[in-house]
Amino acid sequence: MTAPERRAPDADELLELAVRTAREAAELVARGRGTAAQSVDVKSSPVDLVTAVDKACEELVVERLLGARPDDGLLGEEGGERAGTTGVRWIVDPIDGTTNFVYGLPAYAVSIAAEVDGEVRAGVVLNVATGELYSAVLGGGAWLSTPVQPEARPLAVSGPASLAQALVATGFGYRSEQRRAQGAVVAELLPQVRDIRRFGSAALDLCTVAAGRVDAYYELHLNPWDYAAGALVAAEAGAVVTGLPGRSFGQPLGIAAAPSVAESFVALLNRLHAH
C-alpha cells in the first residue's frame, strides 16, 4: 500500500498563521518592555544580549506554530530546533533587535518565516514598537500595514539615480575584531554613497529597503533567523537580494539593493571586502 501523497502547503495559509502568531508574540514583547533590563544575559560576546522576554516569546511562537502544525520543523534563535516531516520549516527570531528592546529604541521585531522544501514561501516582520507589519508571500508581492493604516498596502523599492545618491543601511557583529574590520569598510564606503544608517535589526533593515526608506543594505555574518522573513519581503518589493558575486545571500555577506544601484553596489562591496 503506497503512502498518501503529501499536499503542498498553501503559502497564504502559512502567512496567516505567521501573522496571527507574530501579533500575539508582539503583545508579549510589549508587556515585557518595562522590565526588559532586569533579566539580561549575554551570548556570543559581552554586548550580544538576550533577555527573558526573548526566551518567553520564542516559547510562545513555537507553541502556537507547532500547536497548529505539529509535524512541521522549526529553527529558532534561542535554541528552538526540531526536524519535521511536512517539508515546512519555521524560522523564528523572537526579538530581532534585542539591544534596541533593552534600551527602548523603537526598532525591534518579531520575525517569522515559513520555508517549504528549503525555499522561503511566506514571511512576516512585525516592529513591536511601532506596530508596522511587513509581510510577503513568494510571488505575491510585499505588503505593509500599520495601526494608522491597517489595510495592507503594497511595497516597492526606491530608484536612486546613482550609488552616490544611495542611502545605505548596515549592521555590525558582536565581536570587537569583527567590528574593527567592518568599521574599516564603512570608512571607505561612506564617501561613495549619500550616507549610512544603522538601525540595529537586520529584519527591519531588509524591510526598510522594501519600503524605499533606504536604497540598499548589507551586513556580514547573518543567521537564517535574522533574514529569512525580511529577505523575502525585500525581494518581493523588487529589491535585488544577493550575496557577493557567485555567492548566495549571507554567505558571508547579505545584500539587498534597489535595482538601479544593485550592480554598482555589489561591485563596490566586492572590492571593499577583498582585503
GUMARDREN-805381 format. One record per residue: residue in three letters; x negated, z, y negated of N, C-alpha, C, O in turn. Coordinates in pm, whole numbers, plus 50000, padded with zeros to 5 digits. Atoms other than C-alpha are relative to their C-alpha. Layout:
ALAXZYXZYXZYXZY...
***
This chain:
MET499155000050120500005000050000499115000049875498255008649860THR500845001150119498484989249667500445010049894501625013649885ALA499704990850109498235012849371500774992749891500544980849868PRO499245006450107500685006049087499064995849886498095002749855GLU500825005050110499234985348803500145009249880501245013649845ARG500004990950114498225006548507500564993049877500104982149841ARG499425005950121500354999748198499065002249883498585013349860ALA500874998850118498274992347890500685008749896501845006349863PRO499374991350100498885019847634500304992449872499534983749832ASP499585006350125500685009247319499255006749885499325018849868ALA500834994450108498385013447017500855007149895500435017349840ASP499144993550099501275021846785500455013750049500575023149970GLU499614987049945502365049747018498825009849994499005021649965LEU501184991550010498805063047030499805004649856499475016249832LEU500164996350141498645062246650501045010349959500735019849886GLU498944990550034501965080346621499655014150047499855023949975LEU500424987049948500665108546842498835005449919498785017349889ALA501154995750078497385109546648500415005149863499925015449817VAL499544995850133499155111846313500745013250007500495022249927ARG499244987549984501545138746431499065011850025499245022649970THR500964989549968498645158746572499135003349880498875015049852ALA500854997950118496475153946261500745008149894500155016749830ARG499234992550101499265166746036500105014850038499955023549952GLU499934986049956499675198346244498645006749988498555018249945ALA501354994550011495915203446258499635002649855499005012749824ALA500314998250142495635198945882500665012649944500095019449859GLU499344987650044498145226945830499205012250043499065021749966LEU500834989049952495975249846043498745001249913498365012349874VAL501224999850081492855240045846500305005349860499555013449807ALA499654995650135494605245145512500255015149996499855021849900ARG499764985449995495735280145616498695007650011498585018949962GLY501264993249980492165288645711499024998849886497965005049889ARG500935002650107490585276945388499605012749924498435014349888GLY500284988150079490835310645210498985009350063498285016649992THR500964991349930488755328345475498914992150070498254997350159ALA500935008949931486545298945574498585005550005497885003950105ALA501394995550008483305315445464499745013150076498615017850081GLN500154987049936483935347345661499544999150146499095009150202SER500415001449859483155333346008499294986750019499814977550081VAL500785012449998480455306845972498815001650093498115011850088ASP501165000449914477875298146234499234987249968499684979249886VAL500785012250021475175271046245499774993350134499864999550240LYS500225007749878474415243346493498594994450003497665001650041SER501305006649983471515218746473498935004949904497745003149931SER500954994950098469895234846167500705010849918501925012249929PRO499374989450079470495263945924501034995049899501815003049847VAL499025005150095472535240745700501124992050068501994986450000ASP498975007049923474675225045978501045010350041500875017550139LEU499044989149987477755246945955501134996750097501514985250115VAL498775000949922480635253446192500755013149978500145023849974THR499194988150025483495277546132500965002550116501164993950202ALA498974996949900486055294946346501194990649987501874987850086VAL498885009250021488605271446191499734986650068500634980650126ASP500365012249927486705240946326500415001350147501054992450204LYS499774998149857486945255346675501495001450032501984995750129ALA498564998349978490585266046646500744986849981501694983850053CYS499365012950025491515231946505499794990650118500724983850160GLU500235008849885489845213446792500835004450119501364996050192GLU499174995049890491625235747042501444995449985502064991250083LEU498625004550025494965227346881500134985050028501084980750094VAL499935014549982494215189946875499944996350149500724988150196VAL500125002749856493115189747240501305003650071501784996250157GLU498764995449937496205209247339501134990149975501904987150067ARG498905009250033498555185247159499804986350065500734980650121LEU500235013349944496905152947272500134999950151500824991450208LEU499954999849854496425162547635501315005850051501685003450166GLY498664995649962499765180247641500954988250010501824987850097ALA499165012049999501375146847560499534989750100500334982550159ARG500585010149911498975125847769498935006950085497745005650057PRO500924991249928497385148748030498914993050079497944999450119ASP501005007049920495415121848213498984992449916498114985649971ASP500955006750089493525108847908498675007449997498595019250031GLY501294993850026489855115447838499915004649857500785001449775LEU500144994750136488575132947528498545003349971497815008050058LEU501314996150050485395137447325500205006649864500715000349771GLY499844992750125485365164147053498695005449949497805008550028GLU501264995450058482655175446813499635014050046498465016950070GLU500304986049970482985212146901500005003150150500295014350190GLY500214997449858482465207747273501094995650094500934996350215GLY498935004749914485745193947398499634986550060499554976549987GLU500335012749935484825167247654500555000150142500335009550218ARG499495001349864486595155347966500254985450030500564977549941ALA499735013649955486955123748166501504998450025502205008150050GLY498595002849974490325107048209500154988950101499164983450149THR499735010449901491985082248441500874988749945501214979450018THR499065009650058494145061948199499314988649926499964978749891GLY500695009550085491465042348015500015004049854499334997749773VAL499934995050138492305061747696499065011949985499065021150066ARG500814988450036489755084947539500225003149854500084994449768TRP499824995350138490495105147227498665004849947497935012050016ILE501254995950064487575110246987500375007949875501005002749783VAL499434990450095488115140446766498925007149919497945012149975ASP500784991150087486425156646467501015009149930501765004549844PRO498964991350055488495187246377499885002149850500895002649780ILE500244999650144486905190746032498754992049972497644996849995ASP501155007850042484655162845913499765003449853500595000349767GLY500274994950134483015177645605500125015149996500685020849903THR499874985349991482735214045713499365007149882499905017149835THR500644993550116480325222745431500924999349879501055009149805ASN499025001150109482855209545179501135010050020501575016549925PHE498934990549967485515230345356499605014249964500395021549903VAL500484986450028483435262145329499905002449850500245013249801TYR500204998550145482655256044962501254997249917501285000149798GLY498795003150074486145244644867499954986849925500744984649833LEU500035013350059485155209144772501074991350068501154991450191PRO498805006349943488215186744822499744987050076500334976750045ALA500265011749916486805162645081499625004850140498445005350175TYR500204996349860487235174745440501234995550077502374996950031ALA498945007549935489285157245701500095002850149499105006250214VAL499765000749856490825157846045499914985350039500584976849980SER500185013949957489715126146227500324998950148499765006150231ILE499605002249860491345113746548500054985050027500734977649956ALA499975014149959490705080346719500414999150146500115008050226ALA499635002949861492165065747037499244987750045499434976749993GLU500805010749943489735044747237500664995750132501015004250214VAL499415005349877491145022247511498984990950067498594980650012ASP501005007749926488715009347773498774997049914498234985949916GLY501235001150078485825015447533500144994149862499164993049789GLU499775006050132487404999547224500995008649922502065012049972VAL499114991850082488935019946941501194991349956501024980949893ARG498785007750029492535008146904500855006249889501634999349824ALA499194993250101494045034346671499195011549944498405017750014GLY500744989050060492705059646425500715005449878501424998249808VAL499454993450119493745084446159498965009549945498285016650019VAL500864990750073491725103145899500865006349892501364999349803LEU499134992950094493635129745704499165009649917498645019549968ASN500704991150092491975145345399500895012249976501915011449907VAL499174988050006493295180745426500215004649857501305008949821ALA499944994750136492535189545065500944992249910501524997949818THR499195008450088494435160344911501294995050065502204990549996GLY498845005349929496955150845179499974985050021500934979350073GLU500115014449978495735114845182499804997150148498915002850212LEU500055003349858496305099845526499704985250016500494976649980TYR500445013649971494385068745626500264997250147499995005650233SER499715003349860495465050845942499784985250024499824977049931ALA500195014049963494825018746129500284998150148500075007150229VAL499885004749863495695000246447499224987050009499304978849918LEU500805012049984493374973346579500884987549986501854985850059GLY499245012250025494664940146444501235002049915501954992549888GLY498794997250077497354957346239499785004349858500735008549791GLY500274996050137495624964745911499755014949986499915022650081ALA500254986050033494734997545743500955004449891501354996449805TRP498934995150085497125019645553499665013749943498925021450003LEU500184987150065497165049145313501355005349954502124998349888SER498854993250055499935073845247499535013049936498545018849979THR500374987950073499795103345007501245008449976502365003449990PRO498824991950032502035132544916500834994249886502054995749884VAL499285006050114502935114144594500654986950042501754983749997GLN499475012749950503435080644771500035000350152499154994750217PRO499964998349854504505089345127500194987250078499864986650196GLU499855012749930505385053345211498634993150004498034990549900ALA501355005349983502185038245352499854986549929500734977949935ARG500325012850064500575010345150498744994350064497875001850109PRO501175006149935498044985345284498745001849916498795002149793LEU501304998550064494364990045205499244986850003499404978850095ALA500865011950004491924962845101498705003749930498715011149832VAL501304996950058488224964645024499834993249865500614984549826SER500315005650130486694956444688499284986550015499084981750127GLY500735012649997484854924444593498984999149889499094990449803PRO501005000550108481824931844374499284986549999499064980350103ALA500625013150015480124900744238498584999650054498104989150095SER501384999749953476654912144338499655014050045500365023650015LEU500454986949955474754940344501499665009049882499835021249890ALA500344992250119473604951444156501235006949941501105016749867GLN498764994150051477264959144078500725008550105501865012750083ALA499364992949889477964977344405499795015149989498665019849972LEU500064985449992478785014444411499885003750147500724999850228VAL500364997749860477285027944734500115014950034499625023549961ALA499914986349949478145059444931499025001750116498724992150187THR500874997149888475805076045177500115014750036500815022449970GLY500064986049958475145108545360498635002850055497844993650077PHE501334996049956472145128045482500085008950123501095015650147GLY500074991749880471095145045804499815014749965499695018449849TYR500104985650020470775182345853498575005250008498295016449963ARG501384995449983467055184345933499164995649881499324984549830SER500765002550122464555186145649499174987350009499044980049911GLU500825012049987462325158645789500854987349988500394977249935GLN499085011350016465335135245812500314997949852500304986549803ARG499615001150140466295142745454498874994549914499104987149819ARG501155005250076462805135845327499944984850010499764978049910ALA500045014549980462845100945478501214993249936501084982649876GLN498795005850058466445094445370499945000049848500414990749783GLY500164999550145465655105545015499084989149949499304983649841ALA500915010750040462775080645001500724986549998500474978249910VAL499225012449997465165052645098500924999349879501014988849815VAL499104999850115467675063044831499244997049871499744989949784ALA500795002350120464915063044569499724985249979499684980549865GLU500225014450011464225026444646501314992249985501344981649921LEU498705006850005467895017144684500645001149862501214991449812LEU499254996950122469195032844363499784989949886500764986249821PRO500175009650110467595008544113500614986350030500714978049940GLN499525013349962469094979244304501524999250014502064988750049VAL498534999649990472784989944302500555006649873499815011349788ARG499394994050119475275002644046499735015049993499345020249889ASP500224985649996474985039044157500245004750144500664997050230ILE499834993849868475115062644456501045011149991501115018249892ARG499084988849986477875086344566499765006750135499445000150233ARG500194992549877477615113844827501145010150012501135020449945PHE498794991949991480965128944935499935010950106500635020950096GLY500164989549900479895148445243500894999050121501035008750195SER499165002149881482245133745505499904985350037500394976749963ALA500155013949958481395102145697501364993350019501554981749981ALA498675005849977485015096845799500654995949868501224985149858LEU499405003250130486165098245437499184989549925499764981549851ASP500815010650060483215076945320500494986350046500674977249965LEU499535012749946484395049045550501384996449945501654984849915CYS498665002550056487975052845428499924996749851500754989349799THR500195003050141486705052045070499594985449980500004979049884VAL500295014450001485205017845141501304992150022501564982349952ALA498735006849970488575007545289500914999449880501614989549858ALA499114999150116490365018444973499434993149877500094992649773GLY500625006650115487954999544745499485009749895499235005749782ARG500494990050095486795031844581498485000349993497915004849894VAL501415003650005483215023744673499894986450066500804982050136ASP500165013649951481824989944764499254999250132499354989350205ALA500785000149876479534999545052499635014350037499685023549954TYR500384986949947478405028645267499004997950112499084988250187TYR500935000149887475525035645501499595014250032499575022849944GLU500494986849961474295065545697499324999050137499734991450224LEU500744999349875471815073245975500545011050091501105020950045HIS499824989649899472345092546297501425005850002501595018050009LEU498624995649988476135094146305500375002050147499784995950236ASN499444997949867478045106846609501354992950009501984990349906PRO498735007249988481125089246752501175006849929502025000149871TRP498884993150065483455116246620499944998849848500965000249780ASP500125001750144482075110746268500674987149953501244986649844TYR499635013350051483045074146253501084992750079501564982550031ALA499115008049915485425063446533501264995749926501614983949926ALA498775003450071488595065146325499704992949868500324982849836GLY500305005850132487045057645985499474985950007499804977749920ALA500535013649988485185026846104501114990050027501074978849977LEU498855008949976488435011946235500784997849871501174986549841VAL499285001350127490155019145902499264990449908499874981749847ALA500795008750088487305002445712500074985550046500264976449965ALA499985013649948487234972045940501364993449979501444981749942GLU498665005650015490994967545928500374997549854501294989949825ALA499805002650143490844968945546499174988249952499264984349835GLY500765011850034488444939645554498515002149981497804992649947ALA501434997450014485034956445543499224994050115499734992750226VAL500955003649896482074943245734499435013150053498755020349980VAL500444987549938481334971845975498974996450105499284989750204THR501095005149918477974967646142498845009950002498905020649941GLY501264992950006474514980946209498954991049937499304980949876LEU501065008950043471134966446118500034987350086500654987550192PRO499925012749925470614930146235499675001850148498635007350185GLY500184999049856471014928146611500355013450059500195015450179ARG499654986649952472204964246635501485002749972502044997549876SER498614996450022475684978646670500105011649901499095018149870PHE499784989550098477195003246423499535013550054499865017450166GLY500454986749963475485037046432498785000450089498385011250133GLN501155000549909472505025546642498734995149930498344983749954PRO499654986450040470945041946447500725000749866501115011549821LEU499415000050134472435030946113501424994650005501684984350068GLY498635004850016476135027646035500184994249861499825000649762ILE499845006950128477025003045760501424994749990501964989150086ALA498715006350030480344993145602499914995049857499505002349767ALA500165005950133480474969845305501054989449974501554983050067ALA499145011150039482714946345112499324986950038498104985850025PRO500615012649954482174910845244499144993249895498154986649929SER500745007050105480934898444906498565004649987497724997249935VAL501384994950011477804920344928499415003950135498285008650141ALA500434994949869477534927645301498674994150044497795001450088GLU501225006349951474824902345382498775005249924497765008649985SER501144995350079472554912745095499765014950019498625019450014PHE500134985649980473244949745155499315002950133498415011350139VAL500634998049869472334947945525498534995949994497675002750049ALA501395004650010469194928045442499155010249925498015012949966LEU500734989950075468134954145184499765012450084498645017650087LEU500164988149915468754983145423499014997350113498235006150149ASN500945003549894466844965045696498575000849949497685005750019ARG501344999550059463854961745464499595014449971498465018449996LEU500324986250038464054997845342499785008950120499065018950110HIS500164991849879464285011745697498944994550094498784999450206ALA501025006049915461474990145831498705007849996497805005450077HIS501244992350013458815015245720500295014849990499375022849979
***
